[in-house]
Amino acid sequence: MGKMKSWPLPPLFSSSFPSSSSISLRIIFSLIPQNCISSSSTIPEIIDVPSPNPSSIDTKRTSESENSSKIKTFQIPISEDPVLSQTHVIETLLSHRNDPFSALQYFKWVEKQRGFARGSVVPFCLLLHILVISGSHDGVVRNLLNKYASSNSVPLAVVLVDHFIDCAERFGFQLDARVFNYLLNGYVRARKYADAVECLKAMVSCGIAPWALVMNNFLSTLVKRDMSEEAFNLFNDEILNKFSYDCATVNVIMGACLREGRVEEAEKLFVEAKGSGMKLDVAIYTTAVRVACMKLDANVACDLLNEMKKMDWVPSEGTFTNVIITCVKYRNLTEALRLKDEMISRGYKINLVVATSLMKGYCQLGDLNSALELFDKIIEDGLTPSKVTYAVLIEGCCRNKNMEKAQELHTQMKYADIQPSVYVVNSLINGFLKIQQVEAATKQFDEAVEVGIANVFTYNNMISCFCKLGRVDEACSIWDKMIDRGVQPTMVSYNNMILGNCKKGNMDIALDLLCKMLEKNLKANVVTYSILIDGYFKKGECEQALGMFDHMISLGIAPTDVTFNTIINGLCKFGRASDAKDKLKKLMVMGFIPSCMTYNIIIDGFVKDGDINSAMDVYREMCEIGLSPNVITYTTLIDGFCKSNNVDLALKMQNEMRVKGIQLDVTAYSALINAFCKRNDMKTAHELFYEIMEVGLSPNSIIYNTMISGFRNLNNMEAALELYKKMRKEQIPCDLVTYTTLIDGLLKDGNLVLASDLYDEMRTKGILPDVITYTVLVHGLCNKGQVENARKVLEEMHKKSMTPNVLIYNTLIAGYFKEGNLQDAFRLHDEMLDKGLVPDDTTYDILVSGKFKENGLPVGGLRV
């Protein structure tokens, strides 16, 4: 080394100071000449030191007896190229091991000197050891480390920690947890989270416990900075089972779990903390309630809330709000309303979130009136409804089919300058469609498109509606509008359009849509292919339907029960019930488990084919495999037996239903009544008719018409008219069949006045007569010698561009023959030929012999 000599420090270092502990380091520094204090960024200002009383400072006293210590003269190495060596600095600092103030000043002076390697870690670590053991320089150490951590020209955290530990071992210092905790907190303040993580890990590896306050602050900061996963991992890997922690730590980690969606783990942390005997506070309980609410576990949330109240904690407004919302979602509106009342009793006012949630709860239960009353109340209390509030109520109105109120709220929403969301618009459109107000839905749709809020769901709703109604052209128009506005069709969009075209029998267009769908990289699903299969069956193209099914299987698309039943139903509808039965066996090999509905389809197919024996075979097979027939099964068989004139077997099937406790439905009663009416057994039919009402069912128009027709066939118009009066009293709509049957009976009975009155009543109701009605009128009038009036009926048909049938012309021709009016009779024959009608044998019998055989009108048979 170079030659050493004594180098006096600047004036301050040779001065003495009073020993009073009240002297402020900050004031002392203010007396140091600026050229003696380093301005290096690595040495921060000293903060957090109490300010002294200025009157206690006496800078003129120099006697050693008045000083508690003197600042020594430092030895500075001198050479021709003077460089302060790290060794000399370390030695000098060690010489002031018991004088932390002088050590600090020397280090600051050294840092300023040219030639000293700035950022030298060992001297800095040594200084920290000297300062921290004094016990009175914590603020200085904390600020030094804060400044050090914020600098960008210092080693990594792991390097500093290693040097600090190494320095303690080399120079005989005891490791102090304060330095590590201050450093950790410094990194957190400087937002150097990676260094903070390394610092914490190094502390753990040395067995140095992080302070709960510092650790919780670090973990909380990580969570706030969207680094929840890092916080969670640190807790599990570095803290759990290694150091003690408090409920605040658990609360922070629970929050981290919730941010990561790990609700179960958050719940587990709380349960373990509670079971460990740890003293829990209101904050952790609040988080635990939030956990229960996120799990939609209203019972646990309410239990935790009760525990909080037992400990005399007042749950926050947010906690009450969360639990109320959860109770509503849990469909426990009663508890939600009780909590709302308790919340108000605790001094909180009902907020908009709670009110909106309760409105939703009322709407879910179908109690729209209570929801609207609450809405009116919050407005009276000064709360301003939000977009969500309006959306909840409008949806509730639409679900309850109260579209008038829904429109009123929609208008009110717009007057409040709240732009309705697409969710509201879609609710309104769906609401109108539910009550079949297609025009109103279309108007709402057009408005949504005009303001630019319509999304793909809006378009899909309207496309689906028109396709189901068979109005494919209008669906295509909406499709084009959707494309023009840049809204990309989804798989649902294509499926709806394919469905619409299949309903219309446009299978080529449906297939073209499938190809375009695949070109858009949209995968056709089982719904797509099921629609196409059904479309082919409805068009009668069974082989193409089965081919489409095979193609779907080749693509690896698994069919559903709907697909399987579509195939069975398609074959049966096409009159191939036997093939359907064989196909079922093959489908079962593919994993299809037929249901009662599947067998019902095949039974119905055989019944429609007139093969009642095969229908019964399927019924027995169904019972053998353990499937219980339902009311549809029995009704189908009863109908089949009745149509095949096996009424006794139908009644046997009815008794079997009763034994099994299955009540007949209206369709089954209708089949039985029809069978007895055809056998002219009106007594049994009448008994069954009243049995329907005794079991709590209501006869429909079909049953009334069947009964009226039965009495008409027996010329018992008094009983028929009583049933007609009962229909009107019970507000059962009288249709064309009802009036035609009654008019026919009354005309036969010679009651032309009442028949005419019923005809006028029918026309007044807007029910238009058809060919059969006109046939009845012509036949009845001619039989009563009212040929000219019958001729006027024919003229009325001409005015309506309706073509009379051969029976009408035959009846009129026969009428004219009876009157001896052969000219008009032959003129009607020529008119028949002009209209393209081919005279039958009856026509020529009348013209040749003047005879007309009355075969009776098939009104009842055609209508009922």
VEXZA-594783 format. One line per field, with one value per residue (C-alpha): residue number from 0; x, y, z. Coordinates in steps of 0.5 Angstrom, whole numbers. Example, Ala and Ser with C-alpha at 12.3 -4.5 7.8 and 13.67 -1.06 7.14 Angstrom:
// residues 2
num: 0:1
east: 25:27
north: -9:-2
up: 16:14
This chain:
// residues 864
num: 0:1:2:3:4:5:6:7:8:9:10:11:12:13:14:15:16:17:18:19:20:21:22:23:24:25:26:27:28:29:30:31:32:33:34:35:36:37:38:39:40:41:42:43:44:45:46:47:48:49:50:51:52:53:54:55:56:57:58:59:60:61:62:63:64:65:66:67:68:69:70:71:72:73:74:75:76:77:78:79:80:81:82:83:84:85:86:87:88:89:90:91:92:93:94:95:96:97:98:99:100:101:102:103:104:105:106:107:108:109:110:111:112:113:114:115:116:117:118:119:120:121:122:123:124:125:126:127:128:129:130:131:132:133:134:135:136:137:138:139:140:141:142:143:144:145:146:147:148:149:150:151:152:153:154:155:156:157:158:159:160:161:162:163:164:165:166:167:168:169:170:171:172:173:174:175:176:177:178:179:180:181:182:183:184:185:186:187:188:189:190:191:192:193:194:195:196:197:198:199:200:201:202:203:204:205:206:207:208:209:210:211:212:213:214:215:216:217:218:219:220:221:222:223:224:225:226:227:228:229:230:231:232:233:234:235:236:237:238:239:240:241:242:243:244:245:246:247:248:249:250:251:252:253:254:255:256:257:258:259:260:261:262:263:264:265:266:267:268:269:270:271:272:273:274:275:276:277:278:279:280:281:282:283:284:285:286:287:288:289:290:291:292:293:294:295:296:297:298:299:300:301:302:303:304:305:306:307:308:309:310:311:312:313:314:315:316:317:318:319:320:321:322:323:324:325:326:327:328:329:330:331:332:333:334:335:336:337:338:339:340:341:342:343:344:345:346:347:348:349:350:351:352:353:354:355:356:357:358:359:360:361:362:363:364:365:366:367:368:369:370:371:372:373:374:375:376:377:378:379:380:381:382:383:384:385:386:387:388:389:390:391:392:393:394:395:396:397:398:399:400:401:402:403:404:405:406:407:408:409:410:411:412:413:414:415:416:417:418:419:420:421:422:423:424:425:426:427:428:429:430:431:432:433:434:435:436:437:438:439:440:441:442:443:444:445:446:447:448:449:450:451:452:453:454:455:456:457:458:459:460:461:462:463:464:465:466:467:468:469:470:471:472:473:474:475:476:477:478:479:480:481:482:483:484:485:486:487:488:489:490:491:492:493:494:495:496:497:498:499:500:501:502:503:504:505:506:507:508:509:510:511:512:513:514:515:516:517:518:519:520:521:522:523:524:525:526:527:528:529:530:531:532:533:534:535:536:537:538:539:540:541:542:543:544:545:546:547:548:549:550:551:552:553:554:555:556:557:558:559:560:561:562:563:564:565:566:567:568:569:570:571:572:573:574:575:576:577:578:579:580:581:582:583:584:585:586:587:588:589:590:591:592:593:594:595:596:597:598:599:600:601:602:603:604:605:606:607:608:609:610:611:612:613:614:615:616:617:618:619:620:621:622:623:624:625:626:627:628:629:630:631:632:633:634:635:636:637:638:639:640:641:642:643:644:645:646:647:648:649:650:651:652:653:654:655:656:657:658:659:660:661:662:663:664:665:666:667:668:669:670:671:672:673:674:675:676:677:678:679:680:681:682:683:684:685:686:687:688:689:690:691:692:693:694:695:696:697:698:699:700:701:702:703:704:705:706:707:708:709:710:711:712:713:714:715:716:717:718:719:720:721:722:723:724:725:726:727:728:729:730:731:732:733:734:735:736:737:738:739:740:741:742:743:744:745:746:747:748:749:750:751:752:753:754:755:756:757:758:759:760:761:762:763:764:765:766:767:768:769:770:771:772:773:774:775:776:777:778:779:780:781:782:783:784:785:786:787:788:789:790:791:792:793:794:795:796:797:798:799:800:801:802:803:804:805:806:807:808:809:810:811:812:813:814:815:816:817:818:819:820:821:822:823:824:825:826:827:828:829:830:831:832:833:834:835:836:837:838:839:840:841:842:843:844:845:846:847:848:849:850:851:852:853:854:855:856:857:858:859:860:861:862:863
east: 0:2:5:0:-1:-6:-11:-15:-23:-27:-28:-34:-30:-26:-31:-35:-42:-47:-48:-56:-60:-65:-60:-63:-58:-62:-60:-53:-53:-55:-48:-44:-41:-44:-37:-36:-43:-44:-49:-49:-56:-54:-55:-61:-63:-65:-72:-77:-72:-75:-74:-70:-71:-66:-64:-61:-55:-49:-44:-39:-37:-31:-29:-29:-32:-38:-38:-41:-35:-31:-30:-24:-19:-20:-13:-14:-9:-5:-1:1:-6:-10:-15:-20:-19:-25:-21:-19:-26:-28:-23:-24:-32:-30:-26:-32:-36:-39:-40:-45:-46:-38:-39:-45:-41:-35:-39:-42:-36:-32:-38:-37:-29:-27:-24:-28:-32:-39:-44:-39:-44:-40:-38:-46:-48:-42:-45:-52:-50:-46:-53:-58:-54:-54:-62:-63:-62:-68:-70:-64:-63:-70:-69:-62:-65:-71:-66:-62:-68:-71:-64:-63:-55:-55:-54:-60:-64:-61:-54:-55:-58:-52:-47:-51:-51:-43:-41:-45:-41:-34:-34:-38:-45:-51:-57:-62:-69:-70:-65:-69:-76:-74:-70:-77:-81:-76:-77:-85:-85:-80:-85:-79:-84:-79:-73:-78:-80:-72:-71:-77:-74:-67:-70:-74:-68:-64:-70:-71:-78:-82:-86:-93:-94:-89:-91:-98:-97:-93:-98:-103:-100:-98:-106:-108:-103:-106:-101:-105:-102:-95:-98:-101:-95:-91:-96:-96:-88:-85:-90:-95:-92:-85:-87:-93:-98:-104:-112:-110:-105:-110:-115:-110:-109:-117:-117:-112:-115:-122:-118:-116:-123:-120:-126:-126:-118:-121:-126:-121:-116:-122:-124:-117:-116:-122:-120:-113:-116:-113:-116:-121:-123:-129:-125:-124:-131:-133:-129:-131:-138:-136:-133:-140:-144:-139:-141:-148:-149:-154:-154:-147:-147:-153:-149:-143:-147:-150:-144:-141:-147:-146:-139:-143:-140:-144:-144:-142:-147:-143:-144:-151:-152:-148:-152:-159:-156:-154:-161:-165:-160:-162:-169:-170:-174:-176:-170:-167:-173:-172:-164:-166:-171:-165:-160:-165:-166:-158:-158:-157:-161:-164:-159:-160:-157:-161:-167:-166:-164:-170:-174:-171:-173:-180:-180:-177:-183:-188:-190:-189:-194:-189:-183:-187:-189:-182:-180:-185:-182:-175:-177:-181:-175:-170:-166:-165:-166:-160:-160:-160:-166:-170:-167:-170:-177:-178:-175:-180:-186:-184:-184:-191:-193:-195:-192:-196:-192:-186:-187:-188:-182:-178:-181:-179:-172:-171:-174:-169:-164:-162:-160:-163:-158:-159:-161:-167:-169:-168:-173:-178:-177:-178:-184:-188:-186:-189:-196:-195:-195:-190:-191:-190:-183:-181:-182:-178:-173:-173:-171:-166:-163:-163:-160:-154:-155:-158:-153:-153:-158:-163:-163:-163:-169:-173:-170:-172:-179:-181:-177:-182:-188:-186:-185:-178:-178:-178:-173:-168:-170:-167:-161:-159:-160:-155:-150:-150:-149:-143:-146:-143:-148:-147:-149:-155:-157:-155:-159:-165:-165:-164:-170:-174:-173:-174:-181:-182:-179:-173:-168:-164:-163:-162:-156:-153:-154:-150:-145:-144:-144:-138:-134:-135:-131:-137:-138:-145:-148:-153:-158:-156:-157:-163:-166:-164:-166:-173:-174:-173:-178:-183:-182:-183:-175:-174:-168:-164:-166:-163:-157:-156:-156:-151:-147:-147:-145:-139:-137:-136:-142:-146:-154:-158:-165:-168:-164:-166:-174:-174:-172:-177:-182:-180:-181:-188:-191:-189:-193:-187:-188:-185:-179:-179:-179:-173:-169:-170:-166:-160:-161:-160:-154:-151:-153:-160:-164:-171:-176:-184:-184:-180:-185:-191:-189:-189:-195:-198:-195:-198:-205:-205:-203:-209:-205:-208:-205:-197:-199:-201:-194:-190:-194:-193:-185:-185:-188:-183:-177:-179:-182:-189:-194:-196:-203:-201:-199:-206:-210:-207:-209:-216:-216:-214:-219:-225:-223:-222:-229:-226:-230:-229:-222:-222:-226:-221:-215:-219:-220:-213:-211:-215:-212:-205:-208:-207:-213:-215:-214:-219:-216:-218:-225:-226:-224:-229:-234:-233:-234:-240:-243:-242:-245:-251:-250:-251:-253:-246:-243:-247:-244:-237:-238:-240:-235:-230:-232:-233:-225:-224:-223:-226:-229:-226:-230:-228:-232:-238:-238:-238:-244:-248:-247:-249:-255:-256:-256:-261:-265:-265:-264:-267:-261:-256:-258:-258:-250:-250:-252:-248:-242:-244:-245:-238:-235:-233:-232:-237:-233:-235:-237:-241:-246:-246:-248:-253:-256:-256:-260:-265:-266:-268:-272:-276:-274:-271:-272:-267:-263:-263:-261:-255:-253:-253:-250:-244:-243:-243:-238:-233:-234:-234:-238:-234:-237:-239:-244:-246:-248:-252:-256:-257:-259:-264:-267:-268:-271:-276:-278:-274:-271:-270:-267:-262:-261:-259:-254:-250:-250:-247:-241:-240:-239:-234:-231:-232:-233:-239:-239:-242:-247:-250:-251:-254:-259:-261:-262:-266:-270:-272:-274:-279:-282:-282:-277:-273:-270:-266:-265:-261:-258:-255:-252:-249:-246:-243:-239:-237:-234:-230:-234:-235:-243:-243:-248:-253:-253:-255:-260:-264:-263:-266:-271:-272:-270:-265:-263:-262:-255:-255:-249:-243:-242:-241:-236:-232:-232:-231
north: 0:7:11:13:19:22:26:31:31:37:42:38:32:35:38:36:35:35:28:29:24:30:32:31:28:32:39:36:35:42:44:40:44:41:39:34:31:26:27:20:17:11:15:17:23:21:21:19:21:26:33:36:42:47:51:44:45:49:48:52:47:43:40:33:33:36:31:23:21:24:23:20:22:17:14:15:11:16:14:17:15:16:10:8:1:-3:-6:0:3:-4:-3:4:2:-3:1:5:-1:2:9:8:16:17:10:13:20:16:12:18:22:16:15:22:21:20:13:9:4:6:1:-4:-8:-11:-4:-2:-9:-7:0:-3:-8:-3:2:-4:-6:1:0:7:8:4:10:11:4:4:10:7:1:4:9:3:-2:4:5:2:1:-4:-12:-16:-18:-25:-22:-17:-22:-26:-21:-19:-26:-27:-20:-22:-29:-25:-20:-23:-19:-23:-23:-18:-19:-12:-11:-16:-14:-6:-9:-13:-7:-3:-7:-7:1:1:-4:-9:-15:-20:-18:-18:-25:-27:-23:-27:-33:-32:-30:-36:-40:-37:-38:-31:-29:-24:-19:-20:-13:-13:-20:-18:-11:-15:-20:-15:-11:-17:-19:-11:-12:-18:-22:-27:-33:-31:-29:-35:-39:-35:-37:-44:-45:-40:-38:-44:-49:-45:-38:-36:-31:-28:-28:-22:-26:-31:-26:-23:-30:-32:-25:-28:-35:-31:-27:-33:-37:-42:-41:-48:-46:-40:-43:-49:-43:-40:-47:-48:-42:-42:-49:-47:-43:-36:-30:-28:-21:-18:-17:-25:-26:-21:-25:-31:-29:-27:-34:-37:-32:-34:-41:-39:-43:-38:-43:-42:-34:-33:-38:-33:-27:-30:-31:-24:-21:-26:-23:-16:-14:-10:-13:-8:-6:-9:-16:-15:-14:-20:-25:-22:-23:-30:-31:-29:-33:-39:-38:-36:-29:-30:-30:-24:-20:-21:-19:-13:-11:-13:-8:-2:-3:-3:4:2:5:0:1:0:-7:-10:-7:-9:-16:-17:-15:-20:-25:-23:-24:-31:-33:-30:-24:-18:-14:-14:-12:-6:-4:-4:0:5:5:6:12:15:14:18:12:13:6:4:0:-6:-5:-3:-10:-14:-11:-11:-18:-20:-17:-21:-27:-26:-24:-17:-13:-7:-6:-8:-3:3:1:1:8:11:8:12:18:18:18:11:7:0:-5:-11:-15:-11:-11:-18:-19:-15:-19:-25:-23:-21:-27:-31:-28:-29:-21:-22:-15:-12:-16:-14:-7:-7:-11:-6:0:-4:-5:2:5:-1:-5:-11:-17:-24:-26:-21:-23:-31:-29:-26:-32:-37:-34:-34:-40:-44:-40:-42:-35:-37:-31:-26:-30:-29:-22:-21:-26:-21:-15:-19:-20:-13:-10:-14:-19:-26:-32:-37:-44:-43:-38:-43:-48:-44:-42:-50:-51:-46:-49:-56:-54:-51:-58:-54:-59:-57:-50:-53:-57:-51:-47:-53:-53:-45:-46:-51:-46:-41:-46:-47:-54:-57:-61:-66:-61:-59:-66:-68:-62:-65:-72:-70:-65:-71:-75:-70:-69:-77:-78:-84:-86:-79:-78:-85:-83:-77:-80:-85:-79:-76:-82:-83:-76:-78:-74:-78:-78:-76:-79:-74:-76:-84:-82:-77:-83:-88:-83:-81:-88:-89:-83:-85:-92:-96:-98:-105:-102:-97:-103:-107:-100:-100:-106:-104:-97:-101:-104:-97:-95:-92:-94:-93:-90:-90:-85:-89:-95:-90:-88:-95:-97:-91:-92:-99:-96:-91:-97:-101:-106:-107:-114:-111:-105:-110:-114:-108:-106:-113:-112:-106:-109:-115:-110:-106:-100:-98:-96:-89:-85:-84:-91:-93:-87:-89:-97:-95:-90:-96:-101:-96:-95:-102:-103:-107:-103:-109:-109:-101:-102:-107:-103:-97:-102:-104:-96:-95:-101:-98:-92:-88:-83:-83:-76:-72:-76:-83:-80:-77:-84:-88:-83:-83:-90:-91:-85:-89:-95:-90:-92:-85:-87:-90:-84:-79:-83:-82:-75:-73:-78:-73:-67:-72:-73:-66:-65:-61:-63:-60:-58:-64:-68:-63:-64:-72:-72:-67:-71:-77:-74:-71:-78:-81:-74:-72:-65:-63:-66:-64:-56:-57:-59:-53:-49:-52:-50:-43:-43:-46:-42:-47:-44:-47:-48:-49:-57:-55:-50:-55:-61:-57:-54:-61:-64:-58:-58:-65:-64:-58:-53:-48:-42:-44:-47:-40:-37:-41:-40:-32:-33:-37:-31:-26:-29:-29:-37:-38:-44:-49:-54:-59:-53:-51:-58:-59:-52:-54:-62:-59:-54:-58:-64:-58:-56:-50:-51:-43:-42:-48:-45:-38:-42:-44:-37:-35:-40:-38:-31:-33:-37:-44:-50:-54:-61:-66:-68:-61:-61:-67:-65:-59:-63:-68:-62:-59:-65:-66:-59:-61:-56:-60:-54:-52:-59:-60:-53:-55:-61:-57:-52:-58:-60:-52:-52:-59:-63:-70:-73:-79:-85:-81:-75:-80:-84:-77:-75:-81:-83:-77:-81:-79:-84:-80:-83:-78:-73:-76:-69:-73:-78:-72:-67:-72
up: 0:-1:5:10:14:19:15:19:17:15:21:23:25:30:33:39:41:47:49:50:46:44:39:32:26:21:25:25:18:17:20:15:10:3:0:6:4:-1:-6:-9:-10:-6:0:2:7:14:16:21:27:32:32:38:42:38:45:47:42:44:38:42:48:46:53:53:59:56:50:51:45:40:33:31:26:20:16:9:4:0:-7:-13:-16:-10:-10:-4:-3:-1:5:8:8:11:16:18:18:23:27:28:30:36:34:28:27:25:21:17:16:14:9:6:5:2:-3:-5:-7:-14:-15:-10:-13:-12:-11:-7:-3:3:6:5:8:14:15:16:21:25:25:26:33:36:36:35:28:25:21:18:16:13:9:7:4:1:-3:-5:-7:-11:-15:-22:-21:-15:-15:-15:-9:-8:-9:-3:2:1:2:8:11:9:12:19:19:17:22:27:27:29:23:25:22:21:16:12:13:11:5:3:4:0:-6:-5:-5:-11:-14:-15:-14:-17:-12:-7:-8:-8:-2:2:-1:2:9:9:7:13:18:18:20:16:20:19:17:12:9:9:6:0:-1:-1:-6:-11:-11:-12:-18:-21:-19:-14:-17:-14:-8:-7:-9:-4:2:0:-1:3:9:10:16:17:20:24:21:23:20:16:12:11:9:4:1:1:-4:-8:-9:-11:-16:-19:-19:-13:-9:-6:-4:-1:3:6:8:12:15:17:20:24:27:29:34:31:33:27:26:22:15:15:16:11:6:8:7:0:-1:1:-4:-10:-9:-8:-2:2:8:9:8:13:18:18:18:24:27:26:29:36:36:36:29:25:18:12:7:2:6:7:0:-2:2:0:-8:-6:-3:-9:-13:-9:-10:-2:-3:4:7:2:4:12:11:7:13:18:14:14:22:22:20:12:7:1:-4:-12:-12:-7:-10:-17:-14:-10:-16:-20:-14:-15:-22:-22:-17:-22:-17:-22:-18:-12:-17:-20:-13:-10:-17:-15:-8:-10:-14:-9:-4:-9:-12:-20:-23:-27:-34:-30:-26:-32:-36:-30:-30:-37:-38:-32:-36:-42:-38:-35:-42:-40:-46:-45:-38:-42:-47:-42:-38:-45:-46:-39:-40:-46:-43:-37:-43:-41:-48:-48:-48:-53:-48:-47:-54:-54:-48:-52:-58:-55:-51:-57:-60:-54:-55:-63:-64:-70:-72:-66:-65:-72:-71:-64:-69:-74:-69:-66:-73:-74:-68:-69:-62:-66:-65:-68:-62:-64:-72:-70:-66:-72:-77:-72:-71:-79:-80:-75:-78:-85:-88:-91:-95:-89:-86:-92:-92:-85:-86:-92:-87:-82:-87:-90:-83:-82:-77:-78:-78:-72:-73:-70:-75:-81:-77:-77:-84:-86:-81:-85:-92:-89:-87:-94:-97:-100:-99:-105:-101:-94:-97:-100:-93:-90:-95:-94:-87:-87:-92:-86:-82:-78:-76:-77:-71:-69:-69:-76:-79:-75:-78:-85:-84:-81:-88:-92:-89:-89:-96:-97:-99:-94:-97:-97:-90:-88:-93:-89:-82:-85:-87:-80:-77:-82:-80:-72:-70:-65:-66:-60:-58:-62:-68:-67:-66:-72:-76:-73:-73:-81:-83:-79:-82:-89:-88:-86:-79:-80:-83:-77:-72:-76:-76:-68:-67:-71:-67:-61:-63:-64:-57:-57:-51:-54:-49:-48:-54:-59:-58:-58:-65:-68:-64:-68:-74:-74:-72:-78:-82:-80:-77:-70:-69:-70:-66:-60:-61:-60:-54:-51:-53:-50:-43:-43:-43:-37:-40:-37:-42:-41:-43:-50:-51:-49:-52:-59:-58:-56:-62:-66:-63:-64:-71:-73:-69:-63:-58:-53:-54:-53:-46:-44:-45:-41:-35:-35:-35:-29:-26:-27:-24:-31:-32:-39:-43:-47:-53:-51:-48:-55:-59:-54:-55:-63:-63:-59:-63:-69:-66:-65:-57:-55:-48:-47:-51:-46:-40:-42:-44:-37:-34:-37:-33:-27:-27:-28:-35:-40:-46:-52:-59:-62:-57:-57:-65:-64:-59:-63:-70:-66:-64:-71:-74:-69:-71:-64:-65:-58:-55:-60:-59:-51:-53:-57:-51:-46:-51:-51:-44:-42:-48:-52:-59:-64:-71:-78:-76:-70:-75:-81:-77:-73:-80:-83:-77:-77:-85:-84:-78:-82:-78:-83:-79:-74:-79:-82:-76:-74:-81:-80:-73:-76:-82:-76:-72:-79:-80:-87:-90:-94:-100:-95:-91:-98:-100:-93:-95:-102:-100:-94:-98:-104:-100:-97:-104:-103:-110:-112:-105:-106:-113:-109:-105:-112:-114:-108:-109:-116:-113:-108:-114:-110:-115:-113:-113:-117:-111:-110:-118:-117:-112:-115:-122:-118:-115:-122:-124:-118:-120:-127:-129:-134:-138:-132:-130:-137:-136:-130:-133:-138:-133:-130:-136:-137:-130:-132:-127:-129:-128:-125:-125:-121:-125:-131:-127:-126:-133:-136:-131:-126:-120:-115:-109:-103:-100:-94:-93:-90:-86:-80:-82:-86:-80:-74
